[in-house]
Amino acid sequence: MEIVRKDKYIEINNTDFKVVLSALGASIVSIYIGDNILTMTPINLDELNRKDIYYGKTIGPITNRVKDGLIKIDNKIYHLPLNEIGLSNHSGDIGISNQLFNVDIEDNKVIFTYIEHIRDIVISYIIVYSFNDYQIRIDYFIRTNKKFIINLTNHTFFTLGEPSINNLSLKIDSDYYIESDKDTLLPLKIKRVIGCLDFNNEKLIIKDINDPYLMNHKSRGYDHSFILKNKIVKLSSPKYELNIDSNYECVHIYTDNYEDAVKTKDSSVDIRRSIAIEMTDNILSRPILDKDDVYQRYIIYSFKQK
């Protein structure tokens, strides 16, 4: 295995398995097997500097949407920057997805560190990437000097070598999902999965993607959190398979529902390019990290060729 540092990018080569990381957001820029790219990565890497772009980035300290950006802890109010109308999504401008991490390389590990200040809160991040054959493991270790909500994830968009999600299938062992408001996408309540939201039996993602329930939502596609029965999520294409293991309670699925990605200019052909699979804590009951505790989570991406 060879790990090479190139400015703010880090390239990992292991036979025909290649991973490119970035110090910006402690992120996964791209994953290759041979000449086939398995992730959606911008052609112009300058796009990664945009604060509204989350390709492969670490999201935190708080994932998903917070109404009015207001967090209350022990009767103290914290304001997160708003980046959507009336909402803070992925912690807004203070999100670590937009921060440049320090980088150390040790053996087959890349270690990202960053210290963040939010008023009187100091958050220390250690994010460790390690590699083994066709496998990437991410370990998160977070400490704070005072109580604060911490919920990190990785926001890689996967394609598994396909030009769109049309040939991708998904399996999630889950009986319950977190329903969101159809206009604001704020989490509301836990409901049993039915119909288009049932991935207990592996199925093509596009099979039910135009279901009226999904089309009646602002996201117009999948943008849902599922409570996991076990910790494995499986994504498949005709050539590759990805199994994701973690110690998170939930997974959030997002099918690249940008307006310009959903329809072609001259037809109604679905061209959703990728799917984000975000392992996450429960967004209805986000964990509060005490100053004496360590937030410790892991995600393991295991790829194989068919």
C-alpha positions, 0 to 999 in steps of 0.5 A: 500500500502506498499513501502519497500527500499532494497538497491538501489531497492524499492518495491511497493506492492498494493494487487496483484499489485507489482512494483520494482523500481531502483535508477539506472536510476530512473527505473522500474525494473519489474511490476507484477499482481499476479505471472505474470510479465508484463515487460521484466526484466533480470534474472541477475539484474547485467545486469542493470549496463550495459551502453548499456542496457535500461530496464525500465530506464529513458532516458535523457537528450536527447533521441534517436540519435544525429549525431556526438553527436553535439548539438548547442545552441546559437552558442555554441557547446556541445559534447555528448559521442558517443556510436554508430558509428558516433552517440550518442544514449540516450545521451551516457555515460552521460545519466541519465540511467546510474546514481544513483539517490537519493531516498526519500519515501513520502506516496505513492510516490517515489521521485528520484533526481539527479544533472548533470553537462555537462560542464557549464550546470547544470541540476536538475532532480526530477522524482516522481513515484506515485501509485494508484490501478493498475496504475503508474504515472511518473512526470518529473520536470527538471530545468537548469542553462542555455539553453539546450535540454531536452527530457526525457522518460521511456524505459520499455519493456512490455510483458503483461505476454507473452513470446514474442510479438506474441500475443500483439496488439497495437493501436496508434491514429496517422496519421503521423510518423517520418521517419528515415534514414534506415542505421543510424536511424537518424530522417529525416522528417514527413510522413503520416502513411500507411500500416505497420505503421498504428495502428489507428485500433488495430492490432497484432504487428507481422501482418506487422512486416516482411513488406519489408519497415521494413526489409529494415531498420537497425532496422529490425522491429519497431523503429519509432516515431509517432505523436499522435492525442490524448495522449492515446496508448493502448497495449493488450495481451490475459490477460491484457490491458495497456493504456498509457496517457501522455502530450508528443507529440509523442510515439516511438515504439521499438520491441526489435530488437536485433539480438539474439532476432529476430531469433532462432538458428535453425529456422526463428521463430520470438522470439521478446520478448517485446515492448518498448513504449517510450512517447517522445517529437518530436525528429525532433524539440527537446525542448530547456529548458530555465534557467527560465523554468521548463520541466514538463511531465507526463506518466501514465501507467494504467493496467487492467485484462481482 
